[in-house]
């Protein structure tokens, strides 16, 4: 009888031990599963945050590129406006002087115009100019090229005498190749015998 009780107690102890082990395994597995799920959620959240950050960075980069392009466009526009303004100012004071037939002598009117040009250039020291010499259609090409150069040089020398830096002025002759007025009349010829000052 005693042996039977001992055997029953042993069986009961064994069963209890098995249940405890099973519960521990289940709890451990649950915690592991929970930990895995938590880690996965954390990774997903981190990835989403990284993607958001990357998107934000891309947006910022795009904004920066747009701003840079806008700034460049604005600078180009400002430079073009400044050049146009300078050309208009030169045109208002007179950018062309005229000569008599077969002559490179400066008239009183031509000298007055060049005096104004000199003042304009002294007030805008960053500007450089080219003086173009022109002739009417009469005479040979070679002769008119030489005459056009004498006219442009006469205008340049007057500006230099007024204190304009020679490095800021260059001369070129087009002879009779670029008339501003067509026709074989004195009125047309008088408009073509000229030295024109243009901004570089």
Backbone bond lengths (Angstrom), bond angles and torsions (degrees), N, CA, C in turn:
res aa  C-N    CA-C-N  psi(-1)  N-CA   C-N-CA  omega(-1)  CA-C   N-CA-C  phi
1 X - - - 1.463 - - 1.525 109.01 -
2 X 1.273 116.61 -45.43 1.465 121.98 179.31 1.518 110.57 -62.30
3 X 1.303 115.48 -40.57 1.462 118.88 179.21 1.525 110.96 -64.00
4 X 1.320 116.31 -36.65 1.468 121.10 179.82 1.526 110.17 -65.47
5 X 1.318 117.49 -41.56 1.470 121.40 179.23 1.535 110.20 -64.64
6 X 1.326 114.89 -40.84 1.460 119.26 179.38 1.526 110.09 -62.69
7 X 1.320 116.79 -40.27 1.464 122.09 -179.48 1.523 110.16 -65.44
8 X 1.327 117.54 -42.97 1.472 122.23 179.42 1.540 110.18 -63.63
9 X 1.330 115.88 -41.58 1.459 119.99 179.39 1.534 110.91 -63.77
10 X 1.329 115.52 -39.64 1.461 120.26 178.84 1.531 110.86 -63.53
11 X 1.341 115.60 -42.00 1.482 120.24 179.74 1.529 110.38 -63.91
12 X 1.363 113.56 -44.03 1.475 118.29 -179.43 1.545 110.61 -61.89
13 X 1.343 115.69 -41.39 1.472 120.21 179.69 1.530 111.20 -64.05
14 X 1.305 116.00 -40.25 1.459 122.21 -179.79 1.525 110.97 -63.88
15 X 1.347 115.86 -44.47 1.465 121.72 -179.83 1.534 110.20 -63.11
16 X 1.340 114.83 -43.06 1.463 119.46 179.96 1.528 110.79 -63.77
17 X 1.320 116.10 -41.15 1.469 121.02 179.53 1.522 110.58 -63.11
18 X 1.350 117.32 -39.83 1.475 121.55 179.90 1.532 111.31 -64.79
19 X 1.332 117.12 -41.48 1.463 121.94 -179.30 1.536 110.43 -64.61
20 X 1.339 115.21 -41.22 1.470 119.80 179.95 1.529 110.99 -63.77
21 X 1.340 115.35 -43.24 1.465 120.10 179.07 1.521 111.06 -63.40
22 X 1.339 115.72 -40.22 1.468 120.67 -179.89 1.520 110.94 -64.74
23 X 1.328 116.22 -41.02 1.484 120.93 -179.65 1.540 110.61 -65.30
24 X 1.343 115.33 -41.15 1.469 120.49 179.94 1.520 111.20 -62.85
25 X 1.359 115.02 -42.40 1.467 120.31 179.15 1.514 110.83 -62.99
26 X 1.354 115.08 -42.73 1.473 120.41 -179.32 1.515 110.88 -63.80
27 X 1.359 115.42 -44.92 1.465 119.64 179.67 1.509 111.08 -62.03
28 X 1.354 115.35 -42.82 1.466 120.81 -179.28 1.520 110.75 -62.66
29 X 1.347 115.11 -42.64 1.467 120.16 179.88 1.515 109.94 -65.28
30 X 1.328 116.14 -38.22 1.466 120.47 179.64 1.509 110.69 -64.01
31 X 1.355 114.61 -44.49 1.451 118.10 179.86 1.523 111.11 -64.35
32 X 1.365 115.57 -39.53 1.457 119.74 179.64 1.516 110.61 -63.78
33 X 1.348 115.44 -42.06 1.459 120.39 -179.81 1.513 110.33 -65.26
34 X 1.355 114.42 -41.90 1.463 119.62 179.47 1.523 110.64 -63.80
35 X 1.375 114.55 -41.43 1.456 119.44 179.72 1.521 111.44 -63.71
36 X 1.363 114.90 -40.88 1.466 120.19 179.62 1.517 110.51 -64.05
37 X 1.343 115.65 -43.66 1.462 120.15 -179.87 1.521 110.40 -63.34
38 X 1.352 115.32 -40.90 1.462 120.06 -179.93 1.528 111.02 -63.81
39 X 1.372 115.13 -42.86 1.461 120.09 179.41 1.519 110.93 -63.16
40 X 1.339 116.05 -41.74 1.459 121.34 179.79 1.515 110.77 -63.08
41 X 1.347 115.28 -43.77 1.464 119.72 179.69 1.522 110.12 -63.08
42 X 1.348 115.64 -40.79 1.458 120.21 -179.90 1.522 111.27 -63.42
43 X 1.365 115.12 -41.68 1.473 120.13 179.66 1.521 110.65 -63.90
44 X 1.355 115.11 -43.38 1.464 119.86 -179.89 1.519 110.44 -62.54
45 X 1.337 115.17 -42.91 1.467 119.91 179.52 1.515 111.23 -63.02
46 X 1.354 115.35 -42.79 1.459 120.30 179.85 1.512 110.96 -63.81
47 X 1.366 115.17 -41.25 1.457 120.10 179.60 1.515 110.10 -63.98
48 X 1.337 116.18 -43.00 1.465 119.77 179.09 1.510 110.87 -62.14
49 X 1.350 115.18 -41.64 1.460 120.00 179.69 1.514 110.56 -63.75
50 X 1.357 116.28 -40.33 1.457 121.47 179.11 1.512 110.46 -64.12
51 X 1.351 115.95 -43.00 1.463 120.28 178.73 1.507 110.56 -62.26
52 X 1.344 115.57 -41.20 1.459 119.90 178.93 1.509 110.82 -63.61
53 X 1.361 114.89 -41.72 1.461 119.62 179.14 1.519 110.69 -64.32
54 X 1.366 115.20 -41.22 1.457 119.49 179.50 1.517 110.20 -63.95
55 X 1.343 115.96 -42.35 1.452 119.77 179.00 1.502 110.82 -61.95
56 X 1.338 115.24 -40.87 1.462 120.01 178.93 1.522 110.73 -63.50
57 X 1.365 114.76 -40.84 1.456 119.59 179.12 1.518 110.58 -64.09
58 X 1.361 115.87 -42.10 1.458 119.90 178.65 1.509 110.70 -62.33
59 X 1.339 115.47 -41.57 1.456 119.90 178.61 1.509 110.99 -62.84
60 X 1.356 115.31 -41.85 1.459 119.73 179.34 1.519 111.16 -64.33
61 X 1.366 115.77 -40.43 1.455 120.45 179.48 1.518 110.41 -63.92
62 X 1.353 115.43 -43.41 1.457 119.59 178.82 1.506 110.97 -61.89
63 X 1.328 115.72 -41.01 1.463 120.39 179.26 1.515 110.68 -63.76
64 X 1.353 115.93 -40.56 1.458 120.59 179.63 1.524 110.68 -64.06
65 X 1.361 115.70 -42.94 1.463 119.86 179.40 1.516 110.86 -62.71
66 X 1.339 116.30 -41.75 1.464 120.73 179.27 1.517 110.58 -63.84
67 X 1.343 115.84 -40.92 1.468 120.32 -179.83 1.522 110.59 -64.66
68 X 1.364 116.33 -41.43 1.460 120.74 -179.79 1.522 110.71 -63.83
69 X 1.360 116.19 -42.79 1.455 120.79 179.40 1.520 110.81 -63.61
70 X 1.329 114.85 -41.77 1.465 119.55 179.87 1.519 110.93 -64.20
71 X 1.360 116.06 -40.14 1.461 120.56 179.60 1.517 111.01 -64.56
72 X 1.361 116.96 -42.82 1.458 121.55 179.66 1.518 110.79 -62.93
73 X 1.346 115.43 -43.35 1.461 120.17 179.64 1.510 110.75 -63.29
74 X 1.341 115.75 -40.48 1.460 120.75 179.92 1.525 110.73 -64.32
75 X 1.354 117.11 -40.67 1.461 121.32 179.50 1.523 111.56 -64.35
76 X 1.346 115.87 -42.74 1.458 120.59 179.28 1.515 110.53 -63.21
77 X 1.335 115.07 -42.25 1.461 120.14 179.62 1.520 110.73 -63.60
78 X 1.336 117.37 -41.16 1.460 121.45 179.81 1.524 110.95 -64.72
79 X 1.348 116.54 -41.01 1.466 120.72 179.44 1.525 110.68 -64.21
80 X 1.344 116.00 -41.67 1.468 120.68 179.46 1.525 110.30 -65.05
81 X 1.328 116.55 -40.93 1.464 120.75 178.87 1.525 110.99 -63.74
82 X 1.339 116.39 -40.48 1.467 120.68 179.98 1.530 110.73 -64.59
83 X 1.347 116.51 -41.70 1.461 120.77 179.82 1.524 110.51 -64.45
84 X 1.338 115.65 -43.32 1.468 120.07 179.00 1.523 110.67 -62.69
85 X 1.323 115.92 -41.34 1.462 120.96 179.38 1.530 111.55 -61.97
86 X 1.348 116.51 -42.01 1.467 121.06 179.51 1.525 110.36 -66.12
87 X 1.328 117.18 -41.04 1.462 120.97 178.83 1.528 110.94 -63.36
88 X 1.330 115.81 -41.77 1.465 119.97 178.38 1.522 110.87 -62.93
89 X 1.344 116.14 -42.11 1.462 120.26 -179.68 1.526 110.88 -63.56
90 X 1.340 116.75 -41.39 1.464 120.80 178.92 1.523 110.84 -65.80
91 X 1.325 116.44 -39.49 1.465 120.40 179.10 1.529 111.15 -64.20
92 X 1.320 116.23 -36.29 1.465 120.06 -178.59 1.526 112.76 -67.40
93 X 1.331 116.55 -36.57 1.470 118.56 -179.58 1.528 110.96 -84.59
94 X 1.348 116.96 -13.69 1.453 121.69 179.55 1.511 111.47 109.51
95 X 1.313 116.72 112.13 1.467 120.03 -178.82 1.527 112.71 -107.19
96 X 1.339 117.09 4.89 1.466 120.44 -177.33 1.521 110.71 -137.10
97 X 1.336 115.13 137.58 1.474 120.68 173.38 1.524 107.90 -119.70
98 X 1.336 116.82 151.77 1.462 121.87 -173.57 1.531 111.03 -117.88
99 X 1.340 115.08 155.16 1.463 121.66 -174.30 1.527 110.87 -126.63
100 X 1.324 114.36 159.28 1.458 120.20 174.34 1.521 110.60 -77.59
101 X 1.315 116.01 172.45 1.463 121.78 -178.90 1.519 111.07 -60.36
102 X 1.326 115.65 129.26 1.462 123.82 176.68 1.529 111.95 54.13
103 X 1.350 116.66 36.17 1.452 120.15 -175.80 1.526 111.00 -133.89
104 X 1.338 115.22 151.04 1.461 121.28 173.02 1.527 110.21 -121.83
105 X 1.342 116.41 16.42 1.465 121.10 179.25 1.522 109.59 -79.13
106 X 1.323 116.12 140.58 1.467 121.01 -179.23 1.524 109.96 -87.49
107 X 1.334 115.60 125.54 1.462 120.56 176.00 1.520 109.90 -76.26
108 X 1.336 116.40 172.52 1.466 119.93 176.87 1.525 111.23 -60.99
109 X 1.323 116.54 -40.65 1.465 120.54 178.46 1.537 111.03 -63.53
110 X 1.328 115.82 -41.13 1.467 120.00 179.41 1.526 110.64 -63.82
111 X 1.327 116.51 -41.65 1.464 120.21 179.73 1.531 111.17 -65.49
112 X 1.319 116.94 -38.02 1.471 120.51 178.61 1.529 110.27 -64.32
113 X 1.330 116.12 -40.74 1.481 119.99 178.48 1.522 110.58 -65.64
114 X 1.318 116.66 -44.01 1.464 120.31 -179.78 1.527 111.58 -66.58
115 X 1.322 117.34 -31.51 1.466 120.82 176.45 1.534 109.27 -62.47
116 X 1.326 116.63 -42.33 1.474 120.30 178.24 1.530 110.25 -66.71
117 X 1.321 116.76 -38.94 1.466 119.93 178.11 1.529 110.62 -62.64
118 X 1.300 116.69 -40.73 1.466 120.52 179.77 1.524 110.46 -62.14
119 X 1.325 117.05 -42.96 1.463 120.49 177.94 1.517 111.80 -62.81
120 X 1.327 115.53 -39.84 1.469 120.32 178.37 1.529 110.68 -63.96
121 X 1.316 117.61 -43.91 1.468 121.28 -178.93 1.531 112.04 -69.03
122 X 1.318 116.96 -36.84 1.474 119.16 177.07 1.534 110.54 -66.11
123 X 1.319 116.35 -32.48 1.465 120.09 179.32 1.524 113.33 -80.76
124 X 1.335 116.94 -10.67 1.478 121.57 179.16 1.530 108.49 -131.27
125 X 1.318 116.39 72.35 1.473 120.74 -172.81 1.530 115.89 -63.82
126 X 1.319 118.13 -12.83 1.469 119.88 179.99 1.536 112.08 -85.49
127 X 1.329 116.89 -11.87 1.463 120.14 -176.52 1.526 111.52 -85.13
128 X 1.335 115.75 144.15 1.461 121.97 172.65 1.523 107.81 -124.40
129 X 1.323 116.45 153.70 1.467 120.24 -175.34 1.522 111.32 -135.12
130 X 1.334 113.40 162.20 1.457 121.59 170.51 1.518 107.25 -122.67
131 X 1.330 116.22 132.80 1.463 120.49 176.55 1.520 107.52 -101.57
132 X 1.325 115.59 119.83 1.463 122.19 -177.09 1.523 109.73 -99.47
133 X 1.328 116.23 125.51 1.464 120.73 177.53 1.522 110.41 -95.31
134 X 1.344 116.66 135.22 1.468 121.98 -177.65 1.527 110.80 -134.91
135 X 1.332 114.90 158.80 1.466 121.56 -179.78 1.529 109.82 -135.90
136 X 1.346 114.70 169.42 1.468 117.55 172.80 1.525 108.80 -83.09
137 X 1.302 116.70 -177.63 1.465 121.11 -171.06 1.522 114.92 -76.87
138 X 1.305 117.09 -12.46 1.455 119.09 -176.08 1.533 111.82 -78.36
139 X 1.305 116.05 145.10 1.459 120.77 -179.03 1.526 111.25 96.19
140 X 1.325 115.78 168.79 1.468 120.37 -178.90 1.525 110.74 -77.10
141 X 1.321 115.14 163.82 1.461 120.54 179.41 1.525 110.35 -60.82
142 X 1.333 116.53 -45.75 1.458 121.00 -177.21 1.532 111.22 -64.11
143 X 1.327 116.26 -43.26 1.455 119.63 -179.62 1.525 110.60 -63.18
144 X 1.314 116.93 -43.26 1.459 120.90 -178.10 1.534 112.10 -69.72
145 X 1.313 117.89 -31.69 1.469 119.81 174.89 1.525 110.21 -63.31
146 X 1.333 116.22 -42.04 1.466 120.49 179.19 1.530 110.47 -68.02
147 X 1.345 117.13 -41.03 1.459 120.97 179.79 1.539 110.54 -66.31
148 X 1.324 116.83 -40.32 1.464 120.62 178.09 1.526 111.55 -62.36
149 X 1.337 115.76 -37.00 1.469 119.16 178.30 1.525 110.75 -68.12
150 X 1.338 117.38 -38.87 1.471 119.66 177.99 1.526 110.62 -63.47
151 X 1.308 117.33 -38.26 1.474 120.99 179.09 1.531 111.31 -66.83
152 X 1.315 116.59 -45.59 1.468 119.78 178.59 1.519 110.83 -63.79
153 X 1.327 116.78 -38.79 1.468 121.16 179.59 1.524 111.28 -66.70
154 X 1.336 116.83 -38.52 1.463 120.24 178.53 1.531 110.46 -62.54
155 X 1.331 116.80 -41.06 1.470 120.51 178.19 1.528 110.46 -66.55
156 X 1.328 116.90 -42.20 1.465 120.60 179.26 1.521 110.98 -62.04
157 X 1.337 116.70 -46.67 1.459 120.56 -177.78 1.529 111.04 -60.54
158 X 1.316 116.84 -35.03 1.460 118.95 178.55 1.535 110.20 -66.79
159 X 1.327 116.96 -42.06 1.466 120.63 178.34 1.533 110.64 -63.79
160 X 1.315 116.66 -39.33 1.466 119.81 178.69 1.529 111.01 -63.97
161 X 1.326 115.84 -37.11 1.462 119.99 179.04 1.530 111.76 -66.16
162 X 1.332 115.52 -20.30 1.470 120.54 178.60 1.532 112.19 -93.15
163 X 1.323 116.98 8.63 1.456 120.61 173.90 1.520 116.39 95.32
164 X 1.329 117.72 11.92 1.462 119.78 177.69 1.525 109.16 -81.16
165 X 1.324 117.33 135.80 1.462 123.20 -178.71 1.535 110.27 -62.48
166 X 1.337 118.40 124.85 1.468 120.59 -179.09 1.527 113.62 -60.89
167 X 1.336 117.24 -24.77 1.463 120.04 179.62 1.533 111.90 -68.23
168 X 1.319 116.28 -15.29 1.461 120.22 -177.52 1.528 113.01 -93.06
169 X 1.346 116.83 -2.05 1.468 120.34 -175.40 1.526 110.54 -127.14
170 X 1.295 116.07 131.42 1.463 119.58 170.51 1.527 108.37 -127.10
171 X 1.326 116.82 157.29 1.464 120.59 -178.42 1.515 109.49 -120.79
172 X 1.333 114.74 152.05 1.455 121.01 176.36 1.525 108.26 -150.44
173 X 1.310 117.07 147.04 1.460 121.09 178.85 1.521 110.23 -115.40
174 X 1.335 115.03 132.86 1.462 120.70 174.57 1.532 111.24 -108.99
175 X 1.339 116.12 1.63 1.462 118.49 179.79 1.517 111.60 56.22
176 X 1.317 115.97 -128.37 1.470 120.40 -179.58 1.530 112.23 -102.49
177 X 1.343 116.34 13.13 1.466 120.54 -173.26 1.531 114.70 -76.16
178 X 1.329 117.94 -20.57 1.468 119.50 -175.89 1.533 112.04 -129.15
179 X 1.311 117.24 67.97 1.465 119.39 179.13 1.536 111.18 -70.33
180 X 1.338 116.06 147.48 1.470 119.88 175.46 1.519 110.88 -96.58
181 X 1.329 115.51 -15.71 1.468 120.07 178.72 1.525 108.44 -129.78
182 X 1.309 116.13 133.76 1.463 120.38 179.06 1.522 109.98 -95.86
183 X 1.320 116.13 160.20 1.464 120.32 179.23 1.507 111.46 110.45
184 X 1.327 114.92 149.13 1.473 120.72 -178.83 1.522 109.76 -102.26
185 X 1.330 114.97 62.96 1.463 121.14 177.70 1.516 108.83 -128.21
186 X 1.325 116.43 160.25 1.468 120.43 179.91 1.525 110.99 -61.20
187 X 1.340 116.45 -34.70 1.472 120.09 179.18 1.521 110.81 -62.29
188 X 1.324 117.83 -44.04 1.463 122.33 178.30 1.522 110.53 -68.68
189 X 1.326 116.90 -44.63 1.466 120.24 -178.46 1.535 111.83 -61.34
190 X 1.329 116.62 -38.74 1.470 119.72 -177.44 1.526 111.30 -65.99
191 X 1.325 117.47 -29.89 1.474 120.76 178.45 1.526 111.74 -76.86
192 X 1.331 116.17 -24.57 1.457 120.16 -177.70 1.535 113.24 -88.39
193 X 1.332 117.28 -17.28 1.473 120.61 177.57 1.532 107.03 -85.09
194 X 1.335 115.81 92.96 1.469 118.04 -168.42 1.528 112.06 -154.08
195 X 1.342 114.20 165.68 1.471 122.64 169.11 1.528 105.28 -129.35
196 X 1.318 116.03 118.75 1.467 121.53 -176.34 1.522 110.27 -107.75
197 X 1.322 116.03 130.68 1.476 121.66 177.96 1.529 108.45 -97.82
198 X 1.333 115.79 120.09 1.471 120.40 -178.26 1.522 109.08 -124.65
199 X 1.328 114.88 146.08 1.474 119.91 178.33 1.520 110.06 -74.20
200 X 1.328 116.29 142.14 1.474 120.88 177.14 1.513 110.24 -79.30
